Amino acid sequence: MSLFIDFHAIQAVPPSNINRDEDGSPKSTVFGGTRRARVSSQAWKRAMRHDFDSHLDQTELGVRTLRMIDQIAARITDRDPSIVGEAAEKLAVDVLTASGIKVEKVKPRKSDPDQTEYSKTGALLFLSNPQIDALADLAVRSEGKVEKKEAKAVLNRGNSIDLALFGRMVADAPDVNVDAAAQVAHAIGTHTVVPEFDYFTAVDDKQSEDNAGAGMIGTVEFNTATLYRYATVNVSLLQENLGSADASARGVEAFARAFIRSMPTGKRNTFANKTLPSFVLATVRTDEPINFAAAFEEAVEPVQAQHRPARAAGTDPVKLEGSLTQRSITALVDEAQRVYESFDAAPESAYVLSTKYVDGLDDFAQAVSISELVSALGDKVRDQLDSRQ
């Protein structure tokens, strides 16, 4: 039986440019015939991987780099301090090429006399820290005579949690590829977006007294958006990648926490735009993942601005039905309920984390905090996977 965990979020972001295109403009897309804000899945996955650092041990994480030779060489030296410099690099090259991964030399540029020659892989290579350690051990033990079978075996075991979730593609050696257990959709705005431009100036602190002009002027494009975000984890594939029910549960817990708390950091110093979702729906499914983006094919539009009445002491917060966030949450819940009823697709269990009040959710999902959600999903994965053994 398959097991999937779907994550849906509604998140309002103030003026920002967290993910830029080749022109420096915030990424966007046309959906339902109108222009929407967009944040690429790659940008958000990188932010999630960085969030893993705060609650997973380095032995459960990996490294993605062109300079993997340097990583392996450093660990060779750690194991045998007599092997340093070019000798360590040669062993690192030997053990990595034995696994089928091509390595090339990068020569110094004439314009950069301080640069030294170094070795790099042809494309970014993602290895777990245990795999890097194992390659270093194999290189030292083999003394440069590495068996191809042994080298490939190293890369086919010991996956880290981030590697198991986000996968690895090696064109040179497809037999060491790892299918990603997680899929992350591009976040899209739930409403039509209007690009805006900030005209800015910077004053030269040491300019002469008779010069009142700016030392620099420019513009930066930005937008504001309420985003729909979606991701799913194939728990069965995650266990296959990791080989452990407990590691899979920790992976789901880390993914849930990172999905909720992370955000790409583009132009953050300029806009200080870090927010958290106003609404998160997490569902445990045994059929297939379901993306609810269709809820926003018709762009959500706010009603006419309403005057917020004063809040009397001791009363509940005033809820404005016209806010884009509130209306987006309603559209998401309505779409989910329609899909569940029309396609007999209700999840096995569902949890909702919300800072915005939504009517009628008692029968729809269990209300939780982030810590309760992470624990509930981890326990659910452990129970489901243990029952299969």
C-alpha positions in Angstrom: 0.0 0.0 0.0 1.3 3.4 -0.9 1.5 6.2 1.6 1.7 9.9 0.8 1.6 13.0 2.9 0.4 16.2 1.2 1.1 19.7 2.4 -1.0 22.7 1.4 -0.4 26.3 2.6 -1.8 29.8 2.2 0.9 32.4 2.9 0.7 36.2 2.6 4.0 37.8 1.6 4.5 41.7 1.8 6.5 43.7 -0.7 9.3 41.3 -1.8 11.4 39.9 -4.5 12.3 36.5 -3.1 12.9 34.7 -6.4 14.1 36.6 -9.4 14.2 35.8 -13.1 17.0 36.5 -15.5 16.0 40.2 -15.6 15.9 40.6 -11.8 12.1 40.7 -11.8 10.1 38.6 -9.4 9.2 35.3 -11.1 5.6 35.1 -12.4 3.3 32.9 -14.5 -0.1 33.1 -16.2 -2.7 30.9 -14.6 -6.4 31.0 -15.3 -5.7 33.8 -17.8 -4.2 36.2 -15.3 -0.7 37.1 -14.3 0.3 35.5 -10.9 3.3 35.7 -8.6 5.4 32.6 -8.7 8.2 31.2 -6.5 10.1 28.3 -8.1 10.2 24.9 -6.4 14.0 25.0 -6.7 14.2 28.1 -4.6 12.0 26.8 -1.9 13.6 23.4 -1.8 17.0 25.0 -1.2 15.5 27.1 1.6 14.0 23.9 3.1 17.4 22.1 2.9 19.0 25.0 4.8 16.3 24.7 7.5 17.2 21.0 8.0 20.5 22.2 9.4 18.8 23.6 12.5 17.2 20.3 13.6 19.0 17.4 11.9 22.5 16.1 12.6 25.1 16.5 9.8 25.4 12.7 9.6 21.8 12.8 8.3 22.5 15.5 5.7 24.4 15.8 2.5 26.5 18.2 0.4 25.8 19.4 -3.1 28.8 20.9 -4.9 30.9 21.0 -8.0 34.0 20.7 -5.8 33.3 17.3 -4.3 36.9 16.3 -4.8 37.9 18.9 -2.2 35.4 17.4 0.2 36.7 13.8 -0.2 40.3 14.9 -0.2 39.9 16.8 3.2 38.4 13.7 4.7 41.2 11.5 3.3 43.6 13.8 5.2 41.6 13.5 8.3 42.0 9.8 8.2 45.6 9.7 7.3 47.5 13.0 8.0 50.4 11.8 5.9 48.2 12.1 2.8 47.9 15.8 2.0 47.7 18.2 -1.0 48.0 16.7 -4.4 48.3 13.1 -3.1 44.9 13.4 -1.3 43.4 15.0 -4.4 44.6 12.2 -6.6 43.1 9.6 -4.3 39.8 11.5 -4.3 39.8 11.7 -8.0 40.6 8.0 -8.4 37.8 6.9 -6.0 35.2 9.2 -7.6 36.0 8.3 -11.2 35.8 4.7 -10.3 32.2 5.2 -9.4 31.6 6.4 -13.0 31.5 10.1 -12.3 33.6 12.3 -14.6 36.1 14.8 -13.1 37.8 17.6 -15.0 40.6 20.1 -14.2 39.9 23.8 -14.0 42.9 25.9 -14.9 43.6 29.3 -13.4 42.3 32.3 -15.3 44.9 34.7 -16.6 42.9 37.6 -15.0 43.1 35.9 -11.6 46.7 35.1 -10.7 45.7 34.0 -7.2 43.5 31.2 -8.5 44.9 27.7 -8.4 44.2 24.7 -10.5 41.5 22.4 -9.0 39.3 19.4 -9.9 35.6 19.6 -10.3 32.7 17.3 -11.4 31.0 18.1 -14.7 27.7 19.0 -12.8 26.7 19.6 -9.2 27.0 16.3 -7.3 24.9 15.5 -4.3 26.4 13.1 -1.8 25.4 12.3 1.8 28.0 12.9 4.4 28.2 9.2 5.2 28.9 8.5 1.5 31.7 11.1 1.4 33.2 9.5 4.5 32.9 6.0 2.9 34.6 7.2 -0.3 37.4 8.6 1.8 37.8 5.3 3.7 37.8 3.4 0.4 40.4 5.7 -1.1 42.8 5.3 1.8 42.2 1.5 2.1 42.6 0.9 -1.7 45.7 3.2 -2.1 44.6 4.3 -5.5 43.5 0.9 -6.8 39.8 1.3 -6.4 37.4 -1.4 -7.6 34.6 0.0 -9.7 32.1 -2.3 -8.0 33.1 -1.1 -4.5 32.9 2.6 -5.4 29.4 2.2 -6.9 28.3 0.3 -3.9 29.2 3.2 -1.7 27.0 5.5 -3.6 24.1 3.1 -3.6 23.8 3.0 0.2 23.9 5.4 3.1 21.6 8.1 1.6 21.0 11.1 3.8 17.5 12.4 4.6 17.8 15.4 2.3 19.2 13.2 -0.5 16.4 10.7 0.0 13.8 13.5 -0.1 15.1 15.6 -3.0 16.9 12.9 -5.1 20.1 12.8 -7.2 20.6 12.7 -10.9 24.0 11.8 -12.3 24.1 11.8 -16.1 27.5 10.1 -16.1 26.4 7.3 -13.9 22.7 6.8 -14.0 22.9 3.6 -11.9 23.7 5.8 -8.8 20.6 8.0 -9.4 18.2 8.4 -6.5 14.5 9.1 -7.2 13.2 12.0 -5.1 10.7 11.0 -2.5 9.4 14.6 -2.3 7.8 16.8 -4.9 7.5 20.5 -4.4 5.2 22.6 -6.6 6.0 26.2 -7.7 4.2 28.5 -5.3 1.6 30.6 -7.2 -0.3 33.7 -6.2 -4.0 33.1 -5.6 -4.9 36.5 -7.1 -3.8 38.7 -10.0 -0.4 40.4 -9.4 0.6 43.9 -10.4 4.4 44.5 -10.6 5.7 47.5 -8.8 9.0 49.4 -8.8 10.8 51.0 -5.9 12.9 54.0 -6.9 15.7 54.3 -4.4 18.7 56.6 -3.7 21.8 56.2 -1.7 23.6 59.1 -0.1 27.4 59.3 -0.1 28.4 59.9 3.5 31.6 61.8 2.4 30.2 63.9 -0.3 31.1 67.6 -0.4 28.8 70.1 1.3 27.9 71.8 -2.0 26.7 68.5 -3.5 23.1 67.7 -2.5 22.7 64.9 -5.0 22.6 61.1 -4.4 25.7 59.0 -4.7 23.6 56.3 -6.4 20.1 55.9 -7.8 18.2 52.9 -9.1 15.1 50.8 -9.1 14.1 47.4 -7.9 11.0 45.5 -9.0 8.8 43.8 -6.4 5.3 42.5 -5.8 3.0 41.5 -3.0 1.2 38.1 -3.0 -0.9 35.7 -1.1 0.6 32.3 -2.2 -0.7 28.8 -2.5 2.1 26.4 -1.8 1.9 22.6 -2.2 4.3 19.7 -1.7 4.0 15.9 -1.2 6.2 13.1 0.2 6.0 9.6 -1.0 6.7 7.8 2.3 7.0 4.4 0.7 9.8 5.7 -1.6 11.4 7.6 1.2 11.7 4.3 3.2 13.1 2.6 0.2 15.7 5.4 -0.2 16.6 5.4 3.5 16.1 1.7 4.5 14.6 2.6 7.9 11.2 3.4 9.2 12.5 5.6 12.0 14.7 7.6 9.5 11.7 8.0 7.2 9.7 9.4 10.1 12.4 11.8 11.0 12.6 12.8 7.3 8.8 13.5 7.2 9.1 15.5 10.5 12.0 17.6 9.1 10.1 18.1 5.8 6.9 19.2 7.6 8.8 21.7 9.8 10.9 23.1 6.9 7.9 23.4 4.6 6.1 25.6 7.1 9.0 27.7 8.4 11.4 28.2 5.5 11.4 30.9 2.9 13.8 31.8 0.0 16.1 34.6 1.0 16.2 36.7 -2.2 16.3 40.5 -1.4 15.5 39.8 2.2 17.7 42.6 3.5 15.9 45.0 1.2 12.4 44.0 2.1 12.5 42.1 5.5 9.7 40.0 4.1 9.9 36.8 6.2 6.4 35.5 7.0 4.9 32.2 8.1 1.8 30.6 6.5 -1.6 31.7 7.8 -3.1 28.3 7.0 -1.5 24.8 6.6 -3.4 21.6 5.6 -1.5 18.3 5.9 -3.2 15.1 4.8 -2.2 11.5 5.0 -3.2 9.6 1.9 -3.1 6.0 0.8 -4.2 6.5 -2.8 -2.3 9.3 -4.6 -1.2 12.9 -4.0 -3.6 15.7 -5.0 -2.7 19.3 -5.7 -5.6 21.8 -5.1 -4.3 24.6 -7.4 -7.6 24.4 -9.3 -9.1 26.3 -6.4 -7.3 29.4 -7.8 -7.8 29.1 -11.5 -10.3 31.9 -11.1 -8.2 34.6 -9.4 -9.3 35.4 -5.9 -10.2 39.0 -5.6 -10.8 41.0 -2.3 -14.2 42.6 -1.7 -14.3 46.3 -1.3 -12.2 47.5 1.6 -14.0 47.4 4.9 -13.5 49.6 7.9 -12.1 47.6 10.8 -14.3 48.3 13.8 -12.6 48.8 17.2 -12.0 45.7 19.2 -13.6 45.8 22.6 -11.4 44.4 25.5 -11.9 40.7 26.0 -13.6 40.0 22.7 -12.5 37.8 19.8 -10.5 39.4 16.9 -12.5 41.0 14.2 -12.7 38.8 11.1 -12.8 40.5 7.7 -14.2 38.3 5.0 -12.6 40.5 2.3 -9.0 39.8 3.1 -7.2 37.9 0.3 -5.8 35.4 2.8 -9.2 34.6 4.3 -10.8 34.3 0.9 -7.9 32.1 -0.4 -8.3 29.8 2.6 -12.0 29.5 1.9 -11.4 28.7 -1.7 -8.8 26.0 -0.8 -11.1 24.3 1.7 -14.0 24.4 -0.7 -11.9 22.8 -3.5 -10.7 20.1 -1.1 -14.2 19.2 0.0 -15.4 19.2 -3.6 -12.6 16.8 -4.6 -13.2 14.6 -1.6 -16.9 14.3 -2.3 -16.8 14.1 -6.1 -14.0 11.6 -6.4 -14.3 9.6 -3.1 -10.9 11.0 -2.3 -11.0 11.8 1.4 -7.6 11.4 3.1 -7.0 8.8 5.8 -6.3 11.7 8.2 -6.0 15.5 8.0 -4.5 18.2 10.2 -4.9 22.0 10.0 -2.7 24.7 11.4 -4.3 28.1 11.1 -3.9 31.7 12.3 -7.1 32.6 10.5 -10.4 31.4 11.7 -12.3 29.2 9.3 -15.8 28.0 9.9 -16.9 24.4 9.8 -13.5 22.6 9.9 -14.2 20.3 12.8 -15.2 17.4 10.5 -12.7 18.4 7.9 -9.4 18.3 9.8 -7.9 18.2 13.3 -6.7 21.6 14.5 -3.0 21.4 15.7 0.0 23.5 16.4 3.2 23.1 14.4 4.8 20.9 17.1 1.7 18.8 17.3 1.6 18.5 13.5 5.2 17.4 13.3 4.7 14.8 16.1 1.5 13.5 14.6 2.9 13.0 11.2 6.1 11.3 12.5 4.0 8.9 14.7 1.7 8.2 11.7 4.6 7.2 9.5 6.2 5.0 12.2 2.9 3.2 12.8 2.2 2.7 9.1 5.7 1.5 8.2 6.1 -0.7 11.3 2.8 -2.4 10.5 4.1 -3.5 7.1 7.1 -5.3 8.5 
